[in-house]
Amino acid sequence: MNQHQSTDAGIVVVRAPQMCFVFSNTTEAGTAFVEDDRLTYALASSFPGKLTQLLWTHFEHFSGAGDKGWLIVPCELIDHNGNVLRELVLRYARHWQLPESFADWVT
């Protein structure tokens, strides 16, 4: 098992090919970067960290297939919520040193 894999049974659903939507409605406080979050066997404490973990698992499982992405619908009441969430996911990807191909897939 490499450093970027997770064995958490709770995220098995992200490997389901029929899953294609993610709706979020966390508070402004939940839309944050937490430096201490890690890409490990435990879920991150922040929503963007958890989403990054789930997206990474999905990306790995489907070998980065472009047609296996998700439509993410952020419903947070913050300006440009989609852009904010994407930038936080990309920040986690850099922080956790995930491959550039993952960042390209997210973008």
Secondary structure, 3 states (H helix, E strand, C coil): CCCCCCCCHHHHHHHCCCCCEEEECCCCCCCCCCCCCCCCCCCCCCHHHHHHHHHHHHHHHCCCCHHHCCEEEECCCCCCHHHHHHHHHHHHHHHCCCCHHHHHHHC
